[in-house]
Amino acid sequence: MARPPARPTVDELNACADCVTVVADACVKCGDAVYVPQGASETPDYCPACRSGLIATTEHDPGWTWGSVSH
């Protein structure tokens, strides 16, 4: 049986620990952590892996928050 792909880590996403705040269990799709950029006014609803997955499967960017769409 094939193993599912590993979830990317902060290091793999090149997220600077001084530049982001990690919010555990915040992704609305998978429940993993999301990374909030310093100075951001709201917490993203999608982790980077779920956002990438949604883009790959739907060919549409859901944006970082539920209900928003990036163009």
PyMOL Python script that loads the backbone (N, CA, C, O; Angstrom):
from pymol import cmd

cmd.read_pdbstr("""\
ATOM      1  N   MET A   1       0.843  -1.180   0.000  1.00  0.00           N
ATOM      2  CA  MET A   1       0.000   0.000   0.000  1.00  0.00           C
ATOM      3  C   MET A   1       0.887   1.241   0.000  1.00  0.00           C
ATOM      4  O   MET A   1       1.839   1.329   0.775  1.00  0.00           O
ATOM      5  N   ALA A   2       0.578   2.184  -0.855  1.00  0.00           N
ATOM      6  CA  ALA A   2       1.375   3.408  -0.973  1.00  0.00           C
ATOM      7  C   ALA A   2       1.116   4.318   0.221  1.00  0.00           C
ATOM      8  O   ALA A   2      -0.012   4.427   0.703  1.00  0.00           O
ATOM      9  N   ARG A   3       2.169   4.964   0.687  1.00  0.00           N
ATOM     10  CA  ARG A   3       2.043   5.920   1.790  1.00  0.00           C
ATOM     11  C   ARG A   3       1.622   7.267   1.228  1.00  0.00           C
ATOM     12  O   ARG A   3       2.055   7.647   0.140  1.00  0.00           O
ATOM     13  N   PRO A   4       0.780   7.993   1.958  1.00  0.00           N
ATOM     14  CA  PRO A   4       0.411   9.329   1.480  1.00  0.00           C
ATOM     15  C   PRO A   4       1.618  10.245   1.512  1.00  0.00           C
ATOM     16  O   PRO A   4       2.527  10.039   2.317  1.00  0.00           O
ATOM     17  N   PRO A   5       1.645  11.249   0.653  1.00  0.00           N
ATOM     18  CA  PRO A   5       2.784  12.173   0.659  1.00  0.00           C
ATOM     19  C   PRO A   5       2.876  12.904   1.986  1.00  0.00           C
ATOM     20  O   PRO A   5       1.862  13.194   2.620  1.00  0.00           O
ATOM     21  N   ALA A   6       4.097  13.197   2.398  1.00  0.00           N
ATOM     22  CA  ALA A   6       4.314  13.923   3.650  1.00  0.00           C
ATOM     23  C   ALA A   6       3.841  15.358   3.505  1.00  0.00           C
ATOM     24  O   ALA A   6       3.940  15.949   2.430  1.00  0.00           O
ATOM     25  N   ARG A   7       3.325  15.913   4.592  1.00  0.00           N
ATOM     26  CA  ARG A   7       2.903  17.304   4.602  1.00  0.00           C
ATOM     27  C   ARG A   7       4.144  18.183   4.660  1.00  0.00           C
ATOM     28  O   ARG A   7       5.078  17.866   5.397  1.00  0.00           O
ATOM     29  N   PRO A   8       4.183  19.273   3.910  1.00  0.00           N
ATOM     30  CA  PRO A   8       5.352  20.155   3.965  1.00  0.00           C
ATOM     31  C   PRO A   8       5.488  20.806   5.340  1.00  0.00           C
ATOM     32  O   PRO A   8       4.495  21.079   6.015  1.00  0.00           O
ATOM     33  N   THR A   9       6.715  21.044   5.731  1.00  0.00           N
ATOM     34  CA  THR A   9       6.985  21.695   7.008  1.00  0.00           C
ATOM     35  C   THR A   9       7.298  23.174   6.769  1.00  0.00           C
ATOM     36  O   THR A   9       7.449  23.608   5.627  1.00  0.00           O
ATOM     37  N   VAL A  10       7.392  23.935   7.849  1.00  0.00           N
ATOM     38  CA  VAL A  10       7.745  25.345   7.740  1.00  0.00           C
ATOM     39  C   VAL A  10       9.084  25.488   7.033  1.00  0.00           C
ATOM     40  O   VAL A  10       9.256  26.382   6.204  1.00  0.00           O
ATOM     41  N   ASP A  11      10.041  24.608   7.356  1.00  0.00           N
ATOM     42  CA  ASP A  11      11.354  24.672   6.707  1.00  0.00           C
ATOM     43  C   ASP A  11      11.246  24.451   5.210  1.00  0.00           C
ATOM     44  O   ASP A  11      11.901  25.146   4.433  1.00  0.00           O
ATOM     45  N   GLU A  12      10.431  23.495   4.795  1.00  0.00           N
ATOM     46  CA  GLU A  12      10.283  23.200   3.370  1.00  0.00           C
ATOM     47  C   GLU A  12       9.571  24.331   2.626  1.00  0.00           C
ATOM     48  O   GLU A  12       9.763  24.503   1.422  1.00  0.00           O
ATOM     49  N   LEU A  13       8.760  25.089   3.337  1.00  0.00           N
ATOM     50  CA  LEU A  13       8.045  26.209   2.716  1.00  0.00           C
ATOM     51  C   LEU A  13       8.844  27.499   2.781  1.00  0.00           C
ATOM     52  O   LEU A  13       8.382  28.549   2.334  1.00  0.00           O
ATOM     53  N   ASN A  14      10.044  27.415   3.339  1.00  0.00           N
ATOM     54  CA  ASN A  14      10.916  28.587   3.496  1.00  0.00           C
ATOM     55  C   ASN A  14      10.222  29.696   4.279  1.00  0.00           C
ATOM     56  O   ASN A  14      10.368  30.876   3.960  1.00  0.00           O
ATOM     57  N   ALA A  15       9.471  29.313   5.299  1.00  0.00           N
ATOM     58  CA  ALA A  15       8.804  30.290   6.157  1.00  0.00           C
ATOM     59  C   ALA A  15       9.722  30.620   7.326  1.00  0.00           C
ATOM     60  O   ALA A  15      10.100  29.735   8.094  1.00  0.00           O
ATOM     61  N   CYS A  16      10.069  31.858   7.454  1.00  0.00           N
ATOM     62  CA  CYS A  16      10.938  32.338   8.525  1.00  0.00           C
ATOM     63  C   CYS A  16      10.155  32.343   9.838  1.00  0.00           C
ATOM     64  O   CYS A  16       9.066  32.913   9.904  1.00  0.00           O
ATOM     65  N   ALA A  17      10.697  31.718  10.876  1.00  0.00           N
ATOM     66  CA  ALA A  17      10.016  31.643  12.168  1.00  0.00           C
ATOM     67  C   ALA A  17       9.791  33.032  12.763  1.00  0.00           C
ATOM     68  O   ALA A  17       8.862  33.220  13.548  1.00  0.00           O
ATOM     69  N   ASP A  18      10.620  33.996  12.406  1.00  0.00           N
ATOM     70  CA  ASP A  18      10.430  35.359  12.888  1.00  0.00           C
ATOM     71  C   ASP A  18       9.424  36.136  12.037  1.00  0.00           C
ATOM     72  O   ASP A  18       9.014  37.235  12.409  1.00  0.00           O
ATOM     73  N   CYS A  19       9.026  35.563  10.892  1.00  0.00           N
ATOM     74  CA  CYS A  19       8.153  36.267   9.953  1.00  0.00           C
ATOM     75  C   CYS A  19       6.712  35.758   9.979  1.00  0.00           C
ATOM     76  O   CYS A  19       5.810  36.419   9.464  1.00  0.00           O
ATOM     77  N   VAL A  20       6.497  34.588  10.576  1.00  0.00           N
ATOM     78  CA  VAL A  20       5.156  34.011  10.618  1.00  0.00           C
ATOM     79  C   VAL A  20       4.831  33.529  12.025  1.00  0.00           C
ATOM     80  O   VAL A  20       5.721  33.258  12.831  1.00  0.00           O
ATOM     81  N   THR A  21       3.540  33.430  12.298  1.00  0.00           N
ATOM     82  CA  THR A  21       3.053  32.799  13.512  1.00  0.00           C
ATOM     83  C   THR A  21       2.366  31.519  13.088  1.00  0.00           C
ATOM     84  O   THR A  21       1.544  31.533  12.172  1.00  0.00           O
ATOM     85  N   VAL A  22       2.688  30.412  13.742  1.00  0.00           N
ATOM     86  CA  VAL A  22       2.060  29.133  13.436  1.00  0.00           C
ATOM     87  C   VAL A  22       0.816  28.998  14.300  1.00  0.00           C
ATOM     88  O   VAL A  22       0.881  29.129  15.523  1.00  0.00           O
ATOM     89  N   VAL A  23      -0.326  28.735  13.655  1.00  0.00           N
ATOM     90  CA  VAL A  23      -1.587  28.528  14.363  1.00  0.00           C
ATOM     91  C   VAL A  23      -1.979  27.064  14.154  1.00  0.00           C
ATOM     92  O   VAL A  23      -2.403  26.667  13.068  1.00  0.00           O
ATOM     93  N   ALA A  24      -1.829  26.277  15.211  1.00  0.00           N
ATOM     94  CA  ALA A  24      -2.103  24.840  15.121  1.00  0.00           C
ATOM     95  C   ALA A  24      -3.584  24.568  14.884  1.00  0.00           C
ATOM     96  O   ALA A  24      -4.447  25.317  15.342  1.00  0.00           O
ATOM     97  N   ASP A  25      -3.863  23.488  14.163  1.00  0.00           N
ATOM     98  CA  ASP A  25      -5.220  22.971  13.968  1.00  0.00           C
ATOM     99  C   ASP A  25      -6.183  23.979  13.344  1.00  0.00           C
ATOM    100  O   ASP A  25      -7.376  23.945  13.645  1.00  0.00           O
ATOM    101  N   ALA A  26      -5.702  24.869  12.490  1.00  0.00           N
ATOM    102  CA  ALA A  26      -6.555  25.941  11.966  1.00  0.00           C
ATOM    103  C   ALA A  26      -7.024  25.732  10.528  1.00  0.00           C
ATOM    104  O   ALA A  26      -7.932  26.434  10.084  1.00  0.00           O
ATOM    105  N   CYS A  27      -6.444  24.804   9.794  1.00  0.00           N
ATOM    106  CA  CYS A  27      -6.863  24.603   8.402  1.00  0.00           C
ATOM    107  C   CYS A  27      -8.271  24.000   8.366  1.00  0.00           C
ATOM    108  O   CYS A  27      -8.526  22.977   9.000  1.00  0.00           O
ATOM    109  N   VAL A  28      -9.180  24.635   7.624  1.00  0.00           N
ATOM    110  CA  VAL A  28     -10.569  24.177   7.567  1.00  0.00           C
ATOM    111  C   VAL A  28     -10.716  22.892   6.769  1.00  0.00           C
ATOM    112  O   VAL A  28     -11.732  22.207   6.887  1.00  0.00           O
ATOM    113  N   LYS A  29      -9.726  22.553   5.964  1.00  0.00           N
ATOM    114  CA  LYS A  29      -9.810  21.346   5.139  1.00  0.00           C
ATOM    115  C   LYS A  29      -9.209  20.119   5.829  1.00  0.00           C
ATOM    116  O   LYS A  29      -9.814  19.047   5.822  1.00  0.00           O
ATOM    117  N   CYS A  30      -8.014  20.273   6.428  1.00  0.00           N
ATOM    118  CA  CYS A  30      -7.328  19.098   6.992  1.00  0.00           C
ATOM    119  C   CYS A  30      -7.077  19.182   8.490  1.00  0.00           C
ATOM    120  O   CYS A  30      -6.755  18.176   9.122  1.00  0.00           O
ATOM    121  N   GLY A  31      -7.222  20.367   9.063  1.00  0.00           N
ATOM    122  CA  GLY A  31      -6.992  20.519  10.492  1.00  0.00           C
ATOM    123  C   GLY A  31      -5.546  20.731  10.885  1.00  0.00           C
ATOM    124  O   GLY A  31      -5.237  20.795  12.075  1.00  0.00           O
ATOM    125  N   ASP A  32      -4.650  20.843   9.914  1.00  0.00           N
ATOM    126  CA  ASP A  32      -3.238  21.102  10.212  1.00  0.00           C
ATOM    127  C   ASP A  32      -3.022  22.581  10.506  1.00  0.00           C
ATOM    128  O   ASP A  32      -3.956  23.383  10.497  1.00  0.00           O
ATOM    129  N   ALA A  33      -1.779  22.913  10.764  1.00  0.00           N
ATOM    130  CA  ALA A  33      -1.405  24.287  11.090  1.00  0.00           C
ATOM    131  C   ALA A  33      -1.436  25.185   9.861  1.00  0.00           C
ATOM    132  O   ALA A  33      -1.223  24.736   8.734  1.00  0.00           O
ATOM    133  N   VAL A  34      -1.707  26.457  10.104  1.00  0.00           N
ATOM    134  CA  VAL A  34      -1.580  27.482   9.079  1.00  0.00           C
ATOM    135  C   VAL A  34      -0.510  28.458   9.538  1.00  0.00           C
ATOM    136  O   VAL A  34      -0.181  28.524  10.722  1.00  0.00           O
ATOM    137  N   TYR A  35       0.017  29.198   8.611  1.00  0.00           N
ATOM    138  CA  TYR A  35       1.095  30.132   8.887  1.00  0.00           C
ATOM    139  C   TYR A  35       0.598  31.546   8.612  1.00  0.00           C
ATOM    140  O   TYR A  35       0.233  31.872   7.483  1.00  0.00           O
ATOM    141  N   VAL A  36       0.584  32.375   9.638  1.00  0.00           N
ATOM    142  CA  VAL A  36       0.076  33.735   9.527  1.00  0.00           C
ATOM    143  C   VAL A  36       1.257  34.679   9.348  1.00  0.00           C
ATOM    144  O   VAL A  36       2.089  34.797  10.248  1.00  0.00           O
ATOM    145  N   PRO A  37       1.349  35.352   8.208  1.00  0.00           N
ATOM    146  CA  PRO A  37       2.447  36.304   7.997  1.00  0.00           C
ATOM    147  C   PRO A  37       2.394  37.427   9.025  1.00  0.00           C
ATOM    148  O   PRO A  37       1.322  37.863   9.445  1.00  0.00           O
ATOM    149  N   GLN A  38       3.569  37.878   9.414  1.00  0.00           N
ATOM    150  CA  GLN A  38       3.666  38.980  10.359  1.00  0.00           C
ATOM    151  C   GLN A  38       2.908  40.185   9.809  1.00  0.00           C
ATOM    152  O   GLN A  38       3.092  40.551   8.649  1.00  0.00           O
ATOM    153  N   GLY A  39       2.074  40.793  10.615  1.00  0.00           N
ATOM    154  CA  GLY A  39       1.321  41.954  10.192  1.00  0.00           C
ATOM    155  C   GLY A  39       0.001  41.636   9.507  1.00  0.00           C
ATOM    156  O   GLY A  39      -0.747  42.553   9.165  1.00  0.00           O
ATOM    157  N   ALA A  40      -0.305  40.350   9.296  1.00  0.00           N
ATOM    158  CA  ALA A  40      -1.572  39.993   8.654  1.00  0.00           C
ATOM    159  C   ALA A  40      -2.734  40.291   9.589  1.00  0.00           C
ATOM    160  O   ALA A  40      -2.605  40.165  10.807  1.00  0.00           O
ATOM    161  N   SER A  41      -3.857  40.682   9.025  1.00  0.00           N
ATOM    162  CA  SER A  41      -5.000  41.049   9.849  1.00  0.00           C
ATOM    163  C   SER A  41      -5.925  39.875  10.153  1.00  0.00           C
ATOM    164  O   SER A  41      -6.780  39.978  11.033  1.00  0.00           O
ATOM    165  N   GLU A  42      -5.769  38.760   9.440  1.00  0.00           N
ATOM    166  CA  GLU A  42      -6.614  37.603   9.713  1.00  0.00           C
ATOM    167  C   GLU A  42      -5.826  36.310   9.522  1.00  0.00           C
ATOM    168  O   GLU A  42      -4.818  36.273   8.817  1.00  0.00           O
ATOM    169  N   THR A  43      -6.308  35.261  10.162  1.00  0.00           N
ATOM    170  CA  THR A  43      -5.675  33.949  10.076  1.00  0.00           C
ATOM    171  C   THR A  43      -6.162  33.246   8.817  1.00  0.00           C
ATOM    172  O   THR A  43      -7.369  33.190   8.580  1.00  0.00           O
ATOM    173  N   PRO A  44      -5.253  32.706   8.003  1.00  0.00           N
ATOM    174  CA  PRO A  44      -5.675  31.963   6.816  1.00  0.00           C
ATOM    175  C   PRO A  44      -6.520  30.743   7.197  1.00  0.00           C
ATOM    176  O   PRO A  44      -6.314  30.147   8.255  1.00  0.00           O
ATOM    177  N   ASP A  45      -7.460  30.381   6.343  1.00  0.00           N
ATOM    178  CA  ASP A  45      -8.286  29.200   6.580  1.00  0.00           C
ATOM    179  C   ASP A  45      -7.641  27.937   6.020  1.00  0.00           C
ATOM    180  O   ASP A  45      -7.964  26.832   6.457  1.00  0.00           O
ATOM    181  N   TYR A  46      -6.731  28.090   5.054  1.00  0.00           N
ATOM    182  CA  TYR A  46      -6.099  26.935   4.409  1.00  0.00           C
ATOM    183  C   TYR A  46      -4.613  26.889   4.707  1.00  0.00           C
ATOM    184  O   TYR A  46      -3.940  27.919   4.694  1.00  0.00           O
ATOM    185  N   CYS A  47      -4.098  25.693   4.978  1.00  0.00           N
ATOM    186  CA  CYS A  47      -2.652  25.524   5.076  1.00  0.00           C
ATOM    187  C   CYS A  47      -2.087  25.545   3.653  1.00  0.00           C
ATOM    188  O   CYS A  47      -2.842  25.364   2.697  1.00  0.00           O
ATOM    189  N   PRO A  48      -0.786  25.761   3.492  1.00  0.00           N
ATOM    190  CA  PRO A  48      -0.215  25.800   2.143  1.00  0.00           C
ATOM    191  C   PRO A  48      -0.451  24.520   1.338  1.00  0.00           C
ATOM    192  O   PRO A  48      -0.671  24.582   0.129  1.00  0.00           O
ATOM    193  N   ALA A  49      -0.406  23.363   1.999  1.00  0.00           N
ATOM    194  CA  ALA A  49      -0.593  22.095   1.282  1.00  0.00           C
ATOM    195  C   ALA A  49      -2.015  21.973   0.735  1.00  0.00           C
ATOM    196  O   ALA A  49      -2.203  21.559  -0.409  1.00  0.00           O
ATOM    197  N   CYS A  50      -3.013  22.327   1.538  1.00  0.00           N
ATOM    198  CA  CYS A  50      -4.399  22.244   1.069  1.00  0.00           C
ATOM    199  C   CYS A  50      -4.681  23.264  -0.025  1.00  0.00           C
ATOM    200  O   CYS A  50      -5.386  22.969  -0.991  1.00  0.00           O
ATOM    201  N   ARG A  51      -4.135  24.456   0.126  1.00  0.00           N
ATOM    202  CA  ARG A  51      -4.332  25.468  -0.919  1.00  0.00           C
ATOM    203  C   ARG A  51      -3.720  24.977  -2.228  1.00  0.00           C
ATOM    204  O   ARG A  51      -4.339  25.098  -3.285  1.00  0.00           O
ATOM    205  N   SER A  52      -2.524  24.429  -2.166  1.00  0.00           N
ATOM    206  CA  SER A  52      -1.874  23.890  -3.373  1.00  0.00           C
ATOM    207  C   SER A  52      -2.685  22.749  -3.963  1.00  0.00           C
ATOM    208  O   SER A  52      -2.847  22.655  -5.179  1.00  0.00           O
ATOM    209  N   GLY A  53      -3.193  21.887  -3.097  1.00  0.00           N
ATOM    210  CA  GLY A  53      -4.001  20.764  -3.565  1.00  0.00           C
ATOM    211  C   GLY A  53      -5.272  21.215  -4.245  1.00  0.00           C
ATOM    212  O   GLY A  53      -5.664  20.654  -5.268  1.00  0.00           O
ATOM    213  N   LEU A  54      -5.927  22.233  -3.682  1.00  0.00           N
ATOM    214  CA  LEU A  54      -7.135  22.760  -4.305  1.00  0.00           C
ATOM    215  C   LEU A  54      -6.835  23.393  -5.661  1.00  0.00           C
ATOM    216  O   LEU A  54      -7.608  23.238  -6.606  1.00  0.00           O
ATOM    217  N   ILE A  55      -5.725  24.098  -5.753  1.00  0.00           N
ATOM    218  CA  ILE A  55      -5.336  24.689  -7.038  1.00  0.00           C
ATOM    219  C   ILE A  55      -5.080  23.584  -8.054  1.00  0.00           C
ATOM    220  O   ILE A  55      -5.507  23.687  -9.204  1.00  0.00           O
ATOM    221  N   ALA A  56      -4.384  22.525  -7.637  1.00  0.00           N
ATOM    222  CA  ALA A  56      -4.055  21.427  -8.551  1.00  0.00           C
ATOM    223  C   ALA A  56      -5.295  20.677  -9.035  1.00  0.00           C
ATOM    224  O   ALA A  56      -5.359  20.279 -10.198  1.00  0.00           O
ATOM    225  N   THR A  57      -6.278  20.480  -8.156  1.00  0.00           N
ATOM    226  CA  THR A  57      -7.443  19.693  -8.547  1.00  0.00           C
ATOM    227  C   THR A  57      -8.544  20.506  -9.215  1.00  0.00           C
ATOM    228  O   THR A  57      -9.278  19.981 -10.053  1.00  0.00           O
ATOM    229  N   THR A  58      -8.667  21.780  -8.855  1.00  0.00           N
ATOM    230  CA  THR A  58      -9.758  22.588  -9.413  1.00  0.00           C
ATOM    231  C   THR A  58      -9.293  23.601 -10.448  1.00  0.00           C
ATOM    232  O   THR A  58     -10.106  24.163 -11.182  1.00  0.00           O
ATOM    233  N   GLU A  59      -7.975  23.837 -10.507  1.00  0.00           N
ATOM    234  CA  GLU A  59      -7.382  24.854 -11.367  1.00  0.00           C
ATOM    235  C   GLU A  59      -7.858  26.266 -11.005  1.00  0.00           C
ATOM    236  O   GLU A  59      -7.760  27.182 -11.823  1.00  0.00           O
ATOM    237  N   HIS A  60      -8.365  26.441  -9.800  1.00  0.00           N
ATOM    238  CA  HIS A  60      -8.772  27.744  -9.281  1.00  0.00           C
ATOM    239  C   HIS A  60      -8.086  27.954  -7.945  1.00  0.00           C
ATOM    240  O   HIS A  60      -7.975  27.024  -7.146  1.00  0.00           O
ATOM    241  N   ASP A  61      -7.631  29.159  -7.701  1.00  0.00           N
ATOM    242  CA  ASP A  61      -6.990  29.491  -6.441  1.00  0.00           C
ATOM    243  C   ASP A  61      -8.058  29.908  -5.440  1.00  0.00           C
ATOM    244  O   ASP A  61      -8.761  30.893  -5.668  1.00  0.00           O
ATOM    245  N   PRO A  62      -8.198  29.167  -4.319  1.00  0.00           N
ATOM    246  CA  PRO A  62      -9.233  29.510  -3.349  1.00  0.00           C
ATOM    247  C   PRO A  62      -8.875  30.711  -2.480  1.00  0.00           C
ATOM    248  O   PRO A  62      -9.697  31.163  -1.683  1.00  0.00           O
ATOM    249  N   GLY A  63      -7.662  31.230  -2.624  1.00  0.00           N
ATOM    250  CA  GLY A  63      -7.197  32.274  -1.724  1.00  0.00           C
ATOM    251  C   GLY A  63      -6.828  31.654  -0.384  1.00  0.00           C
ATOM    252  O   GLY A  63      -6.870  30.434  -0.224  1.00  0.00           O
ATOM    253  N   TRP A  64      -6.475  32.478   0.556  1.00  0.00           N
ATOM    254  CA  TRP A  64      -6.072  31.959   1.861  1.00  0.00           C
ATOM    255  C   TRP A  64      -7.228  31.832   2.823  1.00  0.00           C
ATOM    256  O   TRP A  64      -7.132  31.088   3.799  1.00  0.00           O
ATOM    257  N   THR A  65      -8.328  32.543   2.578  1.00  0.00           N
ATOM    258  CA  THR A  65      -9.452  32.485   3.503  1.00  0.00           C
ATOM    259  C   THR A  65     -10.691  31.965   2.813  1.00  0.00           C
ATOM    260  O   THR A  65     -10.893  32.174   1.617  1.00  0.00           O
ATOM    261  N   TRP A  66     -11.517  31.286   3.585  1.00  0.00           N
ATOM    262  CA  TRP A  66     -12.750  30.686   3.109  1.00  0.00           C
ATOM    263  C   TRP A  66     -13.603  31.769   2.452  1.00  0.00           C
ATOM    264  O   TRP A  66     -13.843  32.817   3.051  1.00  0.00           O
ATOM    265  N   GLY A  67     -14.050  31.527   1.252  1.00  0.00           N
ATOM    266  CA  GLY A  67     -14.923  32.480   0.578  1.00  0.00           C
ATOM    267  C   GLY A  67     -14.206  33.513  -0.273  1.00  0.00           C
ATOM    268  O   GLY A  67     -14.839  34.203  -1.073  1.00  0.00           O
ATOM    269  N   SER A  68     -12.871  33.631  -0.110  1.00  0.00           N
ATOM    270  CA  SER A  68     -12.135  34.575  -0.961  1.00  0.00           C
ATOM    271  C   SER A  68     -11.599  33.829  -2.170  1.00  0.00           C
ATOM    272  O   SER A  68     -11.394  32.616  -2.122  1.00  0.00           O
ATOM    273  N   VAL A  69     -11.377  34.542  -3.228  1.00  0.00           N
ATOM    274  CA  VAL A  69     -10.794  33.951  -4.428  1.00  0.00           C
ATOM    275  C   VAL A  69      -9.683  34.859  -4.897  1.00  0.00           C
ATOM    276  O   VAL A  69      -9.887  36.060  -5.072  1.00  0.00           O
ATOM    277  N   SER A  70      -8.478  34.279  -5.107  1.00  0.00           N
ATOM    278  CA  SER A  70      -7.365  35.046  -5.661  1.00  0.00           C
ATOM    279  C   SER A  70      -7.444  34.997  -7.168  1.00  0.00           C
ATOM    280  O   SER A  70      -7.845  33.987  -7.745  1.00  0.00           O
ATOM    281  N   HIS A  71      -7.066  36.075  -7.798  1.00  0.00           N
ATOM    282  CA  HIS A  71      -7.094  36.119  -9.276  1.00  0.00           C
ATOM    283  C   HIS A  71      -5.717  36.282  -9.810  1.00  0.00           C
ATOM    284  O   HIS A  71      -5.529  36.341 -11.025  1.00  0.00           O
TER     285      HIS A  71
END
""", "prot")
cmd.dss("prot")
cmd.show_as("cartoon", "prot")
cmd.util.cbc("prot")
cmd.orient("prot")
